[in-house]
C-alpha cells in the first residue's frame, strides 16, 4: 500500500506507473477539496479487486460489491466527494494546473532559501536542510533545538506547531527526523512571496527564541 497523501494535484500524474496493490491520496490538500476527502486506487493489474475491503460500519448497501458498498453508510457527509471534481476543475479554469505547479515549485524554492537564511542568521548555525524531500511544492528548513533528544523532539512537534498557529498565526508543519528538528514549508497558489517574507522576518526570530528558552 502506498500512502500518497500529498500527491494528488501536486503531481500531474500521481499514479502513473504505479506498482502497488493499493494507493491512497488526500484531496483536501493540494486539490483544495473539503477535509477528509481522499481517493483509493486499485491498479487492475495488481491482483486486487477490492472485494476484501469493507466499511468499518455496516449500513445501507453492505451486501453490495466493492466499491458500491461504500456509497451509502447511513448519514455520512458526501460533500467532499461531490466537491472534489469541481475544485480540480475550478483551479484549472482560473489558472491551469501546469501553471499552478510551476508557481508552487518556484515559491517553495524561494521559501526554503528565505526561511533558511533567516533561521541561520538568528540561530547562529547553518539551518539549510541536509534532507531533501521529493516534493515539488514542499521544503524542509532545519531549526536549532538545543541538543534535545529525538524523544523530546517528538513530543515537542505537535505542541510547537499549535503554538506557531495560535500565537504567530502561521500554519506550518513541525517534524523531527534523525534527531533534527525541521519546519516543513508548503507552497500553493494562495501563498505569496510577501507572506514568506513576513514569516521569515517576524516569526522565525520568535520561533528560534522559543527553542532557546
PETA-V990406 format. One record per backbone hydrogen bond with DSSP energy under -0.5 kcal/mol. CO is the residue of the C=O (numbers start at 1). NH is the residue of the N-H. If there is no record, write none. Layout:
co=CO nh=NH
co=CO nh=NH
This chain:
co=2 nh=4
co=2 nh=24
co=4 nh=7
co=4 nh=8
co=5 nh=26
co=7 nh=11
co=8 nh=10
co=11 nh=9
co=11 nh=14
co=13 nh=16
co=15 nh=18
co=22 nh=2
co=23 nh=41
co=24 nh=4
co=25 nh=39
co=27 nh=33
co=29 nh=32
co=34 nh=37
co=36 nh=38
co=37 nh=27
co=37 nh=28
co=39 nh=25
co=41 nh=23
co=41 nh=43
co=43 nh=46
co=43 nh=48
co=44 nh=47
co=50 nh=53
co=59 nh=62
co=61 nh=64
co=65 nh=69
co=67 nh=70
co=68 nh=71
co=68 nh=72
co=73 nh=76
co=76 nh=78
co=78 nh=82
co=79 nh=83
co=80 nh=84
co=81 nh=85
co=82 nh=86
co=83 nh=87
co=84 nh=88
co=85 nh=89
co=86 nh=90
co=87 nh=91
co=88 nh=92
co=89 nh=93
co=90 nh=94
co=91 nh=95
co=91 nh=96
co=96 nh=100
co=97 nh=101
co=98 nh=102
co=99 nh=103
co=100 nh=104
co=101 nh=105
co=102 nh=106
co=103 nh=107
co=104 nh=108
co=105 nh=109
co=106 nh=110
co=107 nh=111
co=108 nh=112
co=109 nh=113
co=110 nh=114
co=111 nh=115
co=112 nh=116
co=113 nh=117
co=114 nh=118
co=115 nh=119
co=116 nh=120
co=117 nh=121
co=118 nh=122
co=119 nh=123
co=120 nh=124
co=120 nh=125
co=127 nh=142
co=130 nh=132
co=133 nh=135
co=135 nh=138
co=137 nh=187
co=139 nh=185
co=140 nh=129
co=141 nh=183
co=143 nh=181
co=145 nh=148
co=149 nh=153
co=150 nh=154
co=151 nh=155
co=152 nh=156
co=153 nh=157
co=154 nh=158
co=155 nh=159
co=156 nh=160
co=157 nh=161
co=158 nh=162
co=159 nh=163
co=160 nh=164
co=161 nh=165
co=162 nh=166
co=163 nh=167
co=163 nh=168
co=164 nh=168
co=164 nh=170
co=165 nh=169
co=170 nh=172
co=173 nh=184
co=175 nh=182
co=177 nh=180
co=180 nh=177
co=181 nh=143
co=182 nh=175
co=183 nh=141
co=183 nh=185
co=184 nh=173
co=185 nh=139
co=188 nh=191
co=192 nh=196
co=193 nh=197
co=194 nh=198
co=195 nh=199
co=196 nh=200
co=197 nh=201
co=198 nh=202
co=198 nh=203
co=199 nh=203
co=199 nh=204
co=203 nh=207
co=204 nh=208
co=205 nh=209
co=206 nh=210
co=207 nh=211
co=208 nh=212
co=209 nh=213
